[in-house]
Amino acid sequence: MNSQQTHKVGFLLALPPSHVGASTVHGLAQAALDAGHEVYLYLIDEGVKNMPTEEYRKLAGTGANIFICAYGCQQHGVPTTDVDPNMSLCGLVVLSGLIENCKPFLSFT
């Protein structure tokens, strides 16, 4: 019997793929998934530039719940015509729900 408690782990990422924080969030999210936790990730500001990367597409394909700020995509010129079906475009109301329901919730800005 597995006595490990499952958590809803949330991340806010506002950093572009070139920033070390983007790879840190990816690694932490993958580790949380590997440990059996539910993972929720909200990409905002320059963080939306991670949406089309292979690393984040794989993360979504392995069970991470990834939400992308539609306004951020518009502001940073990230096309939304080919969004991975495992990711969701949304607004800030989703972010407030994640902050409220995920423990822990980590912000990388």
Biopython code that builds the backbone (N, CA, C, O; Angstrom):
import numpy as np
from Bio.PDB.StructureBuilder import StructureBuilder

atoms = [
    (1, "MET", "N", (0.841, -1.187, 0.000)),
    (1, "MET", "CA", (0.000, 0.000, 0.000)),
    (1, "MET", "C", (0.875, 1.235, 0.000)),
    (1, "MET", "O", (1.840, 1.316, 0.760)),
    (2, "ASN", "N", (0.544, 2.204, -0.851)),
    (2, "ASN", "CA", (1.306, 3.441, -0.954)),
    (2, "ASN", "C", (0.689, 4.473, -0.024)),
    (2, "ASN", "O", (-0.466, 4.861, -0.201)),
    (3, "SER", "N", (1.460, 4.920, 0.973)),
    (3, "SER", "CA", (0.945, 5.883, 1.934)),
    (3, "SER", "C", (1.314, 7.312, 1.561)),
    (3, "SER", "O", (1.045, 8.240, 2.324)),
    (4, "GLN", "N", (1.925, 7.495, 0.400)),
    (4, "GLN", "CA", (2.340, 8.825, -0.028)),
    (4, "GLN", "C", (1.116, 9.682, -0.328)),
    (4, "GLN", "O", (0.189, 9.246, -1.011)),
    (5, "GLN", "N", (1.127, 10.903, 0.191)),
    (5, "GLN", "CA", (0.033, 11.830, -0.060)),
    (5, "GLN", "C", (0.264, 12.534, -1.387)),
    (5, "GLN", "O", (1.376, 12.966, -1.689)),
    (6, "THR", "N", (-0.797, 12.644, -2.175)),
    (6, "THR", "CA", (-0.722, 13.331, -3.458)),
    (6, "THR", "C", (-1.064, 14.800, -3.258)),
    (6, "THR", "O", (-2.006, 15.139, -2.541)),
    (7, "HIS", "N", (-0.291, 15.662, -3.897)),
    (7, "HIS", "CA", (-0.507, 17.108, -3.805)),
    (7, "HIS", "C", (-0.824, 17.667, -5.178)),
    (7, "HIS", "O", (-0.474, 17.081, -6.202)),
    (8, "LYS", "N", (-1.489, 18.805, -5.183)),
    (8, "LYS", "CA", (-1.656, 19.600, -6.389)),
    (8, "LYS", "C", (-0.548, 20.640, -6.343)),
    (8, "LYS", "O", (-0.582, 21.566, -5.532)),
    (9, "VAL", "N", (0.434, 20.479, -7.220)),
    (9, "VAL", "CA", (1.601, 21.355, -7.247)),
    (9, "VAL", "C", (1.429, 22.341, -8.396)),
    (9, "VAL", "O", (1.209, 21.936, -9.538)),
    (10, "GLY", "N", (1.529, 23.641, -8.095)),
    (10, "GLY", "CA", (1.325, 24.658, -9.104)),
    (10, "GLY", "C", (2.560, 25.497, -9.357)),
    (10, "GLY", "O", (3.363, 25.739, -8.455)),
    (11, "PHE", "N", (2.699, 25.934, -10.589)),
    (11, "PHE", "CA", (3.817, 26.786, -10.998)),
    (11, "PHE", "C", (3.304, 27.937, -11.848)),
    (11, "PHE", "O", (2.401, 27.764, -12.666)),
    (12, "LEU", "N", (3.882, 29.103, -11.649)),
    (12, "LEU", "CA", (3.679, 30.243, -12.528)),
    (12, "LEU", "C", (5.023, 30.499, -13.184)),
    (12, "LEU", "O", (6.030, 30.654, -12.492)),
    (13, "LEU", "N", (5.054, 30.546, -14.505)),
    (13, "LEU", "CA", (6.300, 30.793, -15.230)),
    (13, "LEU", "C", (6.133, 32.002, -16.129)),
    (13, "LEU", "O", (5.309, 32.004, -17.044)),
    (14, "ALA", "N", (6.933, 33.041, -15.855)),
    (14, "ALA", "CA", (6.892, 34.270, -16.647)),
    (14, "ALA", "C", (8.224, 34.515, -17.346)),
    (14, "ALA", "O", (8.510, 35.640, -17.757)),
    (15, "LEU", "N", (9.038, 33.477, -17.482)),
    (15, "LEU", "CA", (10.389, 33.603, -18.037)),
    (15, "LEU", "C", (10.498, 32.872, -19.370)),
    (15, "LEU", "O", (9.880, 31.823, -19.551)),
    (16, "PRO", "N", (11.281, 33.416, -20.308)),
    (16, "PRO", "CA", (11.412, 32.797, -21.634)),
    (16, "PRO", "C", (12.247, 31.518, -21.590)),
    (16, "PRO", "O", (12.935, 31.262, -20.602)),
    (17, "PRO", "N", (12.189, 30.716, -22.652)),
    (17, "PRO", "CA", (12.942, 29.454, -22.700)),
    (17, "PRO", "C", (14.447, 29.629, -22.482)),
    (17, "PRO", "O", (15.109, 28.712, -21.996)),
    (18, "SER", "N", (14.989, 30.789, -22.834)),
    (18, "SER", "CA", (16.424, 31.013, -22.686)),
    (18, "SER", "C", (16.847, 31.233, -21.230)),
    (18, "SER", "O", (18.037, 31.173, -20.922)),
    (19, "HIS", "N", (15.901, 31.483, -20.341)),
    (19, "HIS", "CA", (16.212, 31.732, -18.931)),
    (19, "HIS", "C", (16.323, 30.410, -18.172)),
    (19, "HIS", "O", (15.559, 29.479, -18.429)),
    (20, "VAL", "N", (17.267, 30.327, -17.241)),
    (20, "VAL", "CA", (17.466, 29.107, -16.462)),
    (20, "VAL", "C", (16.205, 28.728, -15.681)),
    (20, "VAL", "O", (15.983, 27.553, -15.387)),
    (21, "GLY", "N", (15.384, 29.722, -15.350)),
    (21, "GLY", "CA", (14.154, 29.436, -14.617)),
    (21, "GLY", "C", (13.202, 28.542, -15.389)),
    (21, "GLY", "O", (12.469, 27.756, -14.788)),
    (22, "ALA", "N", (13.200, 28.648, -16.715)),
    (22, "ALA", "CA", (12.312, 27.808, -17.531)),
    (22, "ALA", "C", (12.710, 26.336, -17.428)),
    (22, "ALA", "O", (11.848, 25.461, -17.349)),
    (23, "SER", "N", (14.009, 26.064, -17.429)),
    (23, "SER", "CA", (14.443, 24.667, -17.287)),
    (23, "SER", "C", (14.274, 24.193, -15.843)),
    (23, "SER", "O", (14.042, 23.007, -15.606)),
    (24, "THR", "N", (14.386, 25.101, -14.885)),
    (24, "THR", "CA", (14.158, 24.743, -13.479)),
    (24, "THR", "C", (12.709, 24.323, -13.262)),
    (24, "THR", "O", (12.439, 23.302, -12.629)),
    (25, "VAL", "N", (11.777, 25.117, -13.790)),
    (25, "VAL", "CA", (10.357, 24.781, -13.659)),
    (25, "VAL", "C", (10.061, 23.454, -14.344)),
    (25, "VAL", "O", (9.334, 22.621, -13.803)),
    (26, "HIS", "N", (10.619, 23.259, -15.524)),
    (26, "HIS", "CA", (10.416, 21.994, -16.238)),
    (26, "HIS", "C", (10.886, 20.819, -15.378)),
    (26, "HIS", "O", (10.171, 19.827, -15.235)),
    (27, "GLY", "N", (12.078, 20.930, -14.811)),
    (27, "GLY", "CA", (12.621, 19.851, -13.977)),
    (27, "GLY", "C", (11.793, 19.600, -12.729)),
    (27, "GLY", "O", (11.541, 18.450, -12.371)),
    (28, "LEU", "N", (11.369, 20.666, -12.065)),
    (28, "LEU", "CA", (10.545, 20.514, -10.863)),
    (28, "LEU", "C", (9.181, 19.907, -11.195)),
    (28, "LEU", "O", (8.677, 19.057, -10.462)),
    (29, "ALA", "N", (8.594, 20.347, -12.297)),
    (29, "ALA", "CA", (7.298, 19.807, -12.698)),
    (29, "ALA", "C", (7.410, 18.325, -13.047)),
    (29, "ALA", "O", (6.549, 17.529, -12.670)),
    (30, "GLN", "N", (8.466, 17.955, -13.765)),
    (30, "GLN", "CA", (8.654, 16.544, -14.115)),
    (30, "GLN", "C", (8.884, 15.701, -12.866)),
    (30, "GLN", "O", (8.364, 14.590, -12.762)),
    (31, "ALA", "N", (9.659, 16.224, -11.920)),
    (31, "ALA", "CA", (9.905, 15.499, -10.672)),
    (31, "ALA", "C", (8.606, 15.312, -9.889)),
    (31, "ALA", "O", (8.378, 14.252, -9.307)),
    (32, "ALA", "N", (7.759, 16.336, -9.873)),
    (32, "ALA", "CA", (6.479, 16.228, -9.173)),
    (32, "ALA", "C", (5.585, 15.185, -9.845)),
    (32, "ALA", "O", (4.931, 14.394, -9.166)),
    (33, "LEU", "N", (5.557, 15.186, -11.183)),
    (33, "LEU", "CA", (4.793, 14.163, -11.903)),
    (33, "LEU", "C", (5.325, 12.769, -11.597)),
    (33, "LEU", "O", (4.554, 11.843, -11.344)),
    (34, "ASP", "N", (6.649, 12.625, -11.621)),
    (34, "ASP", "CA", (7.275, 11.329, -11.356)),
    (34, "ASP", "C", (6.962, 10.826, -9.944)),
    (34, "ASP", "O", (6.917, 9.620, -9.700)),
    (35, "ALA", "N", (6.746, 11.771, -9.017)),
    (35, "ALA", "CA", (6.421, 11.413, -7.632)),
    (35, "ALA", "C", (4.926, 11.149, -7.447)),
    (35, "ALA", "O", (4.481, 10.838, -6.343)),
    (36, "GLY", "N", (4.151, 11.273, -8.530)),
    (36, "GLY", "CA", (2.733, 10.963, -8.463)),
    (36, "GLY", "C", (1.830, 12.130, -8.109)),
    (36, "GLY", "O", (0.656, 11.923, -7.801)),
    (37, "HIS", "N", (2.344, 13.347, -8.144)),
    (37, "HIS", "CA", (1.537, 14.519, -7.825)),
    (37, "HIS", "C", (0.835, 15.059, -9.076)),
    (37, "HIS", "O", (1.252, 14.792, -10.203)),
    (38, "GLU", "N", (-0.219, 15.810, -8.858)),
    (38, "GLU", "CA", (-0.887, 16.524, -9.947)),
    (38, "GLU", "C", (-0.106, 17.824, -10.173)),
    (38, "GLU", "O", (0.234, 18.517, -9.214)),
    (39, "VAL", "N", (0.177, 18.152, -11.433)),
    (39, "VAL", "CA", (0.967, 19.340, -11.744)),
    (39, "VAL", "C", (0.133, 20.299, -12.578)),
    (39, "VAL", "O", (-0.496, 19.918, -13.565)),
    (40, "TYR", "N", (0.150, 21.558, -12.148)),
    (40, "TYR", "CA", (-0.553, 22.641, -12.834)),
    (40, "TYR", "C", (0.445, 23.752, -13.117)),
    (40, "TYR", "O", (1.167, 24.195, -12.224)),
    (41, "LEU", "N", (0.478, 24.192, -14.352)),
    (41, "LEU", "CA", (1.460, 25.185, -14.779)),
    (41, "LEU", "C", (0.749, 26.283, -15.563)),
    (41, "LEU", "O", (-0.015, 26.006, -16.487)),
    (42, "TYR", "N", (1.011, 27.532, -15.182)),
    (42, "TYR", "CA", (0.437, 28.669, -15.886)),
    (42, "TYR", "C", (1.572, 29.472, -16.504)),
    (42, "TYR", "O", (2.450, 29.963, -15.794)),
    (43, "LEU", "N", (1.554, 29.605, -17.832)),
    (43, "LEU", "CA", (2.565, 30.375, -18.557)),
    (43, "LEU", "C", (2.016, 31.770, -18.813)),
    (43, "LEU", "O", (0.938, 31.927, -19.386)),
    (44, "ILE", "N", (2.763, 32.781, -18.384)),
    (44, "ILE", "CA", (2.324, 34.166, -18.508)),
    (44, "ILE", "C", (3.498, 35.018, -18.969)),
    (44, "ILE", "O", (4.646, 34.580, -18.894)),
    (45, "ASP", "N", (3.225, 36.219, -19.441)),
    (45, "ASP", "CA", (4.262, 37.145, -19.918)),
    (45, "ASP", "C", (5.192, 36.407, -20.884)),
    (45, "ASP", "O", (4.713, 35.719, -21.785)),
    (46, "GLU", "N", (6.506, 36.536, -20.716)),
    (46, "GLU", "CA", (7.433, 35.859, -21.633)),
    (46, "GLU", "C", (7.434, 34.341, -21.460)),
    (46, "GLU", "O", (7.992, 33.622, -22.290)),
    (47, "GLY", "N", (6.819, 33.856, -20.399)),
    (47, "GLY", "CA", (6.707, 32.419, -20.189)),
    (47, "GLY", "C", (5.911, 31.723, -21.277)),
    (47, "GLY", "O", (6.077, 30.524, -21.501)),
    (48, "VAL", "N", (5.027, 32.483, -21.969)),
    (48, "VAL", "CA", (4.238, 31.879, -23.044)),
    (48, "VAL", "C", (5.133, 31.376, -24.176)),
    (48, "VAL", "O", (4.716, 30.526, -24.962)),
    (49, "LYS", "N", (6.346, 31.887, -24.263)),
    (49, "LYS", "CA", (7.281, 31.454, -25.309)),
    (49, "LYS", "C", (7.732, 30.009, -25.105)),
    (49, "LYS", "O", (8.324, 29.417, -26.007)),
    (50, "ASN", "N", (7.461, 29.431, -23.926)),
    (50, "ASN", "CA", (7.787, 28.025, -23.665)),
    (50, "ASN", "C", (6.751, 27.080, -24.266)),
    (50, "ASN", "O", (7.015, 25.889, -24.430)),
    (51, "MET", "N", (5.564, 27.613, -24.595)),
    (51, "MET", "CA", (4.472, 26.769, -25.087)),
    (51, "MET", "C", (4.886, 25.884, -26.269)),
    (51, "MET", "O", (4.606, 24.686, -26.244)),
    (52, "PRO", "N", (5.538, 26.426, -27.301)),
    (52, "PRO", "CA", (5.848, 25.582, -28.453)),
    (52, "PRO", "C", (7.109, 24.722, -28.305)),
    (52, "PRO", "O", (7.430, 23.954, -29.211)),
    (53, "THR", "N", (7.826, 24.836, -27.184)),
    (53, "THR", "CA", (9.078, 24.081, -27.048)),
    (53, "THR", "C", (8.800, 22.593, -26.856)),
    (53, "THR", "O", (7.775, 22.201, -26.299)),
    (54, "GLU", "N", (9.717, 21.794, -27.320)),
    (54, "GLU", "CA", (9.581, 20.339, -27.207)),
    (54, "GLU", "C", (9.483, 19.901, -25.741)),
    (54, "GLU", "O", (8.707, 19.003, -25.412)),
    (55, "GLU", "N", (10.268, 20.533, -24.863)),
    (55, "GLU", "CA", (10.274, 20.153, -23.442)),
    (55, "GLU", "C", (8.890, 20.334, -22.811)),
    (55, "GLU", "O", (8.394, 19.456, -22.105)),
    (56, "TYR", "N", (8.286, 21.479, -23.078)),
    (56, "TYR", "CA", (6.986, 21.742, -22.463)),
    (56, "TYR", "C", (5.865, 20.960, -23.142)),
    (56, "TYR", "O", (4.880, 20.612, -22.491)),
    (57, "ARG", "N", (5.995, 20.683, -24.423)),
    (57, "ARG", "CA", (5.008, 19.838, -25.095)),
    (57, "ARG", "C", (5.056, 18.416, -24.517)),
    (57, "ARG", "O", (4.017, 17.787, -24.316)),
    (58, "LYS", "N", (6.257, 17.923, -24.255)),
    (58, "LYS", "CA", (6.395, 16.596, -23.647)),
    (58, "LYS", "C", (5.818, 16.589, -22.232)),
    (58, "LYS", "O", (5.167, 15.627, -21.823)),
    (59, "LEU", "N", (6.060, 17.662, -21.496)),
    (59, "LEU", "CA", (5.535, 17.765, -20.137)),
    (59, "LEU", "C", (4.001, 17.678, -20.152)),
    (59, "LEU", "O", (3.405, 16.981, -19.330)),
    (60, "ALA", "N", (3.382, 18.381, -21.080)),
    (60, "ALA", "CA", (1.924, 18.331, -21.212)),
    (60, "ALA", "C", (1.469, 16.928, -21.608)),
    (60, "ALA", "O", (0.426, 16.458, -21.154)),
    (61, "GLY", "N", (2.248, 16.270, -22.448)),
    (61, "GLY", "CA", (1.900, 14.926, -22.891)),
    (61, "GLY", "C", (2.037, 13.869, -21.820)),
    (61, "GLY", "O", (1.450, 12.792, -21.925)),
    (62, "THR", "N", (2.816, 14.171, -20.780)),
    (62, "THR", "CA", (3.004, 13.199, -19.696)),
    (62, "THR", "C", (2.115, 13.489, -18.498)),
    (62, "THR", "O", (2.274, 12.876, -17.442)),
    (63, "GLY", "N", (1.175, 14.426, -18.654)),
    (63, "GLY", "CA", (0.190, 14.607, -17.595)),
    (63, "GLY", "C", (0.156, 15.957, -16.905)),
    (63, "GLY", "O", (-0.730, 16.189, -16.083)),
    (64, "ALA", "N", (1.078, 16.852, -17.202)),
    (64, "ALA", "CA", (1.015, 18.179, -16.587)),
    (64, "ALA", "C", (-0.148, 18.959, -17.199)),
    (64, "ALA", "O", (-0.389, 18.887, -18.404)),
    (65, "ASN", "N", (-0.850, 19.687, -16.377)),
    (65, "ASN", "CA", (-1.943, 20.548, -16.825)),
    (65, "ASN", "C", (-1.346, 21.921, -17.106)),
    (65, "ASN", "O", (-1.016, 22.659, -16.178)),
    (66, "ILE", "N", (-1.207, 22.263, -18.382)),
    (66, "ILE", "CA", (-0.539, 23.507, -18.754)),
    (66, "ILE", "C", (-1.543, 24.482, -19.340)),
    (66, "ILE", "O", (-2.260, 24.176, -20.293)),
    (67, "PHE", "N", (-1.574, 25.676, -18.737)),
    (67, "PHE", "CA", (-2.463, 26.747, -19.156)),
    (67, "PHE", "C", (-1.613, 27.905, -19.660)),
    (67, "PHE", "O", (-0.600, 28.252, -19.052)),
    (68, "ILE", "N", (-2.027, 28.498, -20.768)),
    (68, "ILE", "CA", (-1.257, 29.569, -21.403)),
    (68, "ILE", "C", (-2.116, 30.822, -21.452)),
    (68, "ILE", "O", (-3.272, 30.775, -21.872)),
    (69, "CYS", "N", (-1.546, 31.940, -21.021)),
    (69, "CYS", "CA", (-2.240, 33.216, -21.051)),
    (69, "CYS", "C", (-2.401, 33.664, -22.507)),
    (69, "CYS", "O", (-1.418, 33.955, -23.188)),
    (70, "ALA", "N", (-3.634, 33.713, -22.966)),
    (70, "ALA", "CA", (-3.903, 34.101, -24.348)),
    (70, "ALA", "C", (-3.443, 35.533, -24.625)),
    (70, "ALA", "O", (-2.914, 35.816, -25.700)),
    (71, "TYR", "N", (-3.638, 36.422, -23.677)),
    (71, "TYR", "CA", (-3.206, 37.815, -23.844)),
    (71, "TYR", "C", (-1.685, 37.889, -23.951)),
    (71, "TYR", "O", (-1.154, 38.664, -24.746)),
    (72, "GLY", "N", (-0.982, 37.082, -23.150)),
    (72, "GLY", "CA", (0.481, 37.040, -23.213)),
    (72, "GLY", "C", (0.974, 36.589, -24.578)),
    (72, "GLY", "O", (1.973, 37.103, -25.082)),
    (73, "CYS", "N", (0.276, 35.630, -25.176)),
    (73, "CYS", "CA", (0.642, 35.181, -26.526)),
    (73, "CYS", "C", (0.504, 36.328, -27.511)),
    (73, "CYS", "O", (1.375, 36.538, -28.355)),
    (74, "GLN", "N", (-0.588, 37.068, -27.404)),
    (74, "GLN", "CA", (-0.817, 38.207, -28.286)),
    (74, "GLN", "C", (0.283, 39.248, -28.088)),
    (74, "GLN", "O", (0.805, 39.780, -29.068)),
    (75, "GLN", "N", (0.642, 39.544, -26.853)),
    (75, "GLN", "CA", (1.625, 40.576, -26.543)),
    (75, "GLN", "C", (3.039, 40.198, -26.992)),
    (75, "GLN", "O", (3.837, 41.069, -27.337)),
    (76, "HIS", "N", (3.343, 38.905, -26.987)),
    (76, "HIS", "CA", (4.707, 38.459, -27.288)),
    (76, "HIS", "C", (4.824, 37.764, -28.638)),
    (76, "HIS", "O", (5.846, 37.142, -28.929)),
    (77, "GLY", "N", (3.787, 37.864, -29.460)),
    (77, "GLY", "CA", (3.852, 37.334, -30.813)),
    (77, "GLY", "C", (3.949, 35.822, -30.902)),
    (77, "GLY", "O", (4.545, 35.290, -31.839)),
    (78, "VAL", "N", (3.363, 35.121, -29.928)),
    (78, "VAL", "CA", (3.378, 33.652, -29.943)),
    (78, "VAL", "C", (2.091, 33.186, -30.623)),
    (78, "VAL", "O", (0.998, 33.438, -30.116)),
    (79, "PRO", "N", (2.212, 32.501, -31.778)),
    (79, "PRO", "CA", (1.010, 32.048, -32.494)),
    (79, "PRO", "C", (0.186, 31.064, -31.666)),
    (79, "PRO", "O", (0.730, 30.222, -30.950)),
    (80, "THR", "N", (-1.120, 31.186, -31.779)),
    (80, "THR", "CA", (-2.015, 30.295, -31.031)),
    (80, "THR", "C", (-2.795, 29.365, -31.958)),
    (80, "THR", "O", (-3.747, 28.711, -31.531)),
    (81, "THR", "N", (-2.392, 29.310, -33.219)),
    (81, "THR", "CA", (-3.111, 28.465, -34.185)),
    (81, "THR", "C", (-2.743, 26.989, -34.050)),
    (81, "THR", "O", (-3.510, 26.122, -34.468)),
    (82, "ASP", "N", (-1.585, 26.698, -33.474)),
    (82, "ASP", "CA", (-1.123, 25.308, -33.367)),
    (82, "ASP", "C", (-0.824, 24.943, -31.910)),
    (82, "ASP", "O", (0.233, 24.389, -31.609)),
    (83, "VAL", "N", (-1.758, 25.256, -31.011)),
    (83, "VAL", "CA", (-1.572, 24.941, -29.593)),
    (83, "VAL", "C", (-1.690, 23.433, -29.405)),
    (83, "VAL", "O", (-2.616, 22.801, -29.915)),
    (84, "ASP", "N", (-0.750, 22.875, -28.675)),
    (84, "ASP", "CA", (-0.780, 21.445, -28.363)),
    (84, "ASP", "C", (-2.149, 21.114, -27.744)),
    (84, "ASP", "O", (-2.617, 21.844, -26.871)),
    (85, "PRO", "N", (-2.792, 20.027, -28.183)),
    (85, "PRO", "CA", (-4.113, 19.686, -27.637)),
    (85, "PRO", "C", (-4.087, 19.367, -26.138)),
    (85, "PRO", "O", (-5.139, 19.335, -25.500)),
    (86, "ASN", "N", (-2.907, 19.132, -25.574)),
    (86, "ASN", "CA", (-2.789, 18.871, -24.142)),
    (86, "ASN", "C", (-2.597, 20.157, -23.338)),
    (86, "ASN", "O", (-2.435, 20.102, -22.119)),
    (87, "MET", "N", (-2.615, 21.311, -24.006)),
    (87, "MET", "CA", (-2.469, 22.606, -23.344)),
    (87, "MET", "C", (-3.744, 23.417, -23.576)),
    (87, "MET", "O", (-4.502, 23.152, -24.509)),
    (88, "SER", "N", (-3.966, 24.408, -22.709)),
    (88, "SER", "CA", (-5.185, 25.220, -22.823)),
    (88, "SER", "C", (-4.862, 26.706, -22.794)),
    (88, "SER", "O", (-4.131, 27.173, -21.921)),
    (89, "LEU", "N", (-5.410, 27.447, -23.754)),
    (89, "LEU", "CA", (-5.346, 28.906, -23.720)),
    (89, "LEU", "C", (-6.425, 29.388, -22.766)),
    (89, "LEU", "O", (-7.539, 28.864, -22.772)),
    (90, "CYS", "N", (-6.105, 30.382, -21.945)),
    (90, "CYS", "CA", (-7.087, 30.866, -20.985)),
    (90, "CYS", "C", (-6.725, 32.255, -20.498)),
    (90, "CYS", "O", (-5.756, 32.860, -20.958)),
    (91, "GLY", "N", (-7.511, 32.744, -19.570)),
    (91, "GLY", "CA", (-7.278, 34.051, -18.979)),
    (91, "GLY", "C", (-6.836, 33.936, -17.534)),
    (91, "GLY", "O", (-6.590, 32.843, -17.022)),
    (92, "LEU", "N", (-6.740, 35.086, -16.889)),
    (92, "LEU", "CA", (-6.199, 35.136, -15.532)),
    (92, "LEU", "C", (-7.096, 34.517, -14.476)),
    (92, "LEU", "O", (-6.620, 34.200, -13.386)),
    (93, "VAL", "N", (-8.376, 34.335, -14.761)),
    (93, "VAL", "CA", (-9.249, 33.719, -13.766)),
    (93, "VAL", "C", (-8.774, 32.303, -13.433)),
    (93, "VAL", "O", (-8.934, 31.837, -12.305)),
    (94, "VAL", "N", (-8.192, 31.625, -14.420)),
    (94, "VAL", "CA", (-7.648, 30.285, -14.183)),
    (94, "VAL", "C", (-6.470, 30.363, -13.206)),
    (94, "VAL", "O", (-6.334, 29.525, -12.314)),
    (95, "LEU", "N", (-5.625, 31.378, -13.386)),
    (95, "LEU", "CA", (-4.474, 31.544, -12.504)),
    (95, "LEU", "C", (-4.908, 31.722, -11.056)),
    (95, "LEU", "O", (-4.306, 31.130, -10.160)),
    (96, "SER", "N", (-5.933, 32.517, -10.808)),
    (96, "SER", "CA", (-6.371, 32.717, -9.427)),
    (96, "SER", "C", (-6.867, 31.409, -8.817)),
    (96, "SER", "O", (-6.648, 31.154, -7.633)),
    (97, "GLY", "N", (-7.530, 30.585, -9.612)),
    (97, "GLY", "CA", (-7.963, 29.280, -9.128)),
    (97, "GLY", "C", (-6.801, 28.360, -8.798)),
    (97, "GLY", "O", (-6.846, 27.622, -7.814)),
    (98, "LEU", "N", (-5.755, 28.404, -9.622)),
    (98, "LEU", "CA", (-4.574, 27.574, -9.357)),
    (98, "LEU", "C", (-3.875, 28.004, -8.072)),
    (98, "LEU", "O", (-3.476, 27.170, -7.260)),
    (99, "ILE", "N", (-3.733, 29.320, -7.899)),
    (99, "ILE", "CA", (-3.081, 29.826, -6.687)),
    (99, "ILE", "C", (-3.854, 29.380, -5.448)),
    (99, "ILE", "O", (-3.262, 29.012, -4.433)),
    (100, "GLU", "N", (-5.167, 29.416, -5.543)),
    (100, "GLU", "CA", (-6.009, 29.055, -4.407)),
    (100, "GLU", "C", (-5.978, 27.552, -4.107)),
    (100, "GLU", "O", (-6.042, 27.149, -2.945)),
    (101, "ASN", "N", (-5.881, 26.727, -5.148)),
    (101, "ASN", "CA", (-6.048, 25.279, -4.963)),
    (101, "ASN", "C", (-4.766, 24.458, -4.958)),
    (101, "ASN", "O", (-4.801, 23.281, -4.600)),
    (102, "CYS", "N", (-3.652, 25.036, -5.339)),
    (102, "CYS", "CA", (-2.400, 24.271, -5.370)),
    (102, "CYS", "C", (-1.556, 24.584, -4.132)),
    (102, "CYS", "O", (-1.342, 25.742, -3.773)),
    (103, "LYS", "N", (-1.095, 23.530, -3.507)),
    (103, "LYS", "CA", (-0.213, 23.655, -2.357)),
    (103, "LYS", "C", (0.920, 22.664, -2.542)),
    (103, "LYS", "O", (0.692, 21.466, -2.377)),
    (104, "PRO", "N", (2.105, 23.087, -2.867)),
    (104, "PRO", "CA", (2.576, 24.463, -2.953)),
    (104, "PRO", "C", (2.260, 25.095, -4.315)),
    (104, "PRO", "O", (1.909, 24.410, -5.275)),
    (105, "PHE", "N", (2.397, 26.414, -4.362)),
    (105, "PHE", "CA", (2.332, 27.156, -5.625)),
    (105, "PHE", "C", (3.594, 27.991, -5.702)),
    (105, "PHE", "O", (3.840, 28.845, -4.849)),
    (106, "LEU", "N", (4.404, 27.738, -6.742)),
    (106, "LEU", "CA", (5.703, 28.397, -6.886)),
    (106, "LEU", "C", (5.688, 29.328, -8.087)),
    (106, "LEU", "O", (5.195, 28.973, -9.158)),
    (107, "SER", "N", (6.233, 30.524, -7.896)),
    (107, "SER", "CA", (6.235, 31.531, -8.947)),
    (107, "SER", "C", (7.653, 31.804, -9.422)),
    (107, "SER", "O", (8.543, 32.069, -8.614)),
    (108, "PHE", "N", (7.864, 31.740, -10.733)),
    (108, "PHE", "CA", (9.160, 32.032, -11.351)),
    (108, "PHE", "C", (8.955, 33.203, -12.295)),
    (108, "PHE", "O", (8.459, 33.043, -13.410)),
    (109, "THR", "N", (9.351, 34.398, -11.825)),
    (109, "THR", "CA", (9.119, 35.621, -12.597)),
    (109, "THR", "C", (10.398, 36.415, -12.779)),
    (109, "THR", "O", (10.384, 37.475, -13.406)),
]
sb = StructureBuilder()
sb.init_structure("model")
sb.init_model(0)
sb.init_chain("A")
sb.init_seg("    ")
for serial, (resi, resn, name, xyz) in enumerate(atoms, 1):
    if name == "N":
        sb.init_residue(resn, " ", resi, " ")
    sb.init_atom(name, np.array(xyz, "f"), 0.0, 1.0, " ", f" {name:<3s}", serial, name[0])
structure = sb.get_structure()
